[in-house]
Amino acid sequence: MRIGELARRTGVSPRALRHYETAGLIASARAENGYRVYGEGAVIRVANIRHLLDAGLTLDDVSAFRSCLDGDMPSAPPSARGLEIARERLAVLDARIAAQTEARDRLARTLSARSADPGRP
């Protein structure tokens, strides 16, 4: 399939697909006219790349998961580096969630205090 079809089937822009290819995460063959041609497996591979990017990993991080990008991610064991990266990203996300929860709680307390005293601006 050509890049436009892969883009339609995955919801990823052709530009992003070219970027993934430059990063070595996906590969294409070239047709006689020079167009990129991707195999069916590229659909799953791109979906898995998007899954990891949406989870907060960078393209460099995703490269540590190359061994499990072509199939069912949970059943394919990542590299030791991939597991380390996933744990680091999870810790970062947990810290962000904790900070956002604290900010939300402060705002809720402030609004609650203001609601309890209607005369306060």
Summary of the structure (lengths in Angstrom):
residues: 121
radius of gyration: 21.5
end to end distance: 62.1
largest distance: 76.5
contacts: 299
relative contact order: 0.09
helix: 67%
strand: 4%
